[in-house]
Amino acid sequence: MLVIFDCDGVLVDSEILASRVDSERLKTIGYDISVDEMSHRFAGLTWDRISKLIEADLGRPLPEDFHSETDAELDRRLATELEPIAGVHEMLDRLEYQRCICSNSSPERLKISLTRTKLYDRFRPYIFSAVAVRDKRPKPAPDVFLHGAAEFGVEPRDAIVIEDSTHGIHAAKAAGMRVIGFIGGTHSWPGHADALTAAGAETVVRRMADLPATIDAIASWAGLDV
């Protein structure tokens, strides 16, 4: 059996940082959006998708250098301020299954985030970016999850995914995998658990300490090849 982790909002508490940076930067060009709305509306989406939605709202393109400058500021904040999700290292100490990361973030950003939180060496080389594998299609396409399973020689039905976004859950379900929703990030909101359940999560957990037992239970119920 394989346990597949999303990164942002599951292993590292980065979604709130990204929402703060995006909110601050968007306000400078006349798009007034709160940190909470940024988190709820755009969680799990790539910047390409987010920018298209914002441009539709604005009725005009974003400035040419907006993305690169926003990216640079976020990378700086991730490298200096990012924290792991509470209890993630202790959870990994207890987890007995093979594991990997499948994320929409770029390989470069994954290395920044995982190095800062001391998680990089706990997963490498099994850290997969959706924009760097197969047809480079981000979630909700299932490609990165299928790539992760193939790297381990595991059938998709024998993989359990941990996700905090509806787009990630849709991707995992499209890949034919079981999914646990996670709502322990700072960006979580009232109704988050219901949204993940509606998207297809079989159960939802808030604390990393509860994850190993939940994975064991789903593996047992489903008769997964462990």
LINVEN-V586361 format. One line per field, one symbol per residue. ss: DSSP state (H for helix, E for strand, C for the rest). A space follows every 10 residues. Layout:
ss=???
//
This chain:
ss=CEEEECCECC CECCHHHHHH HHHHHHHCCC CCCCHHHHHH HHCCCCHHHH HHHHHHHHCC CCCCCHHHHH HHHHHHHHHH HCCECCCHHH HHHHCCCEEE EEECCCHHHH HHHHHHCCCH HHHCCCEEEH HHCCCCCCCC CCHHHHHHHH HHCCCHHHEE EEECCHHHHH HHHHCCCEEE EECCCCCCCC CHHHHHHHHC CCEEECCHHH HHHHHHHHHH HHCCCC
//
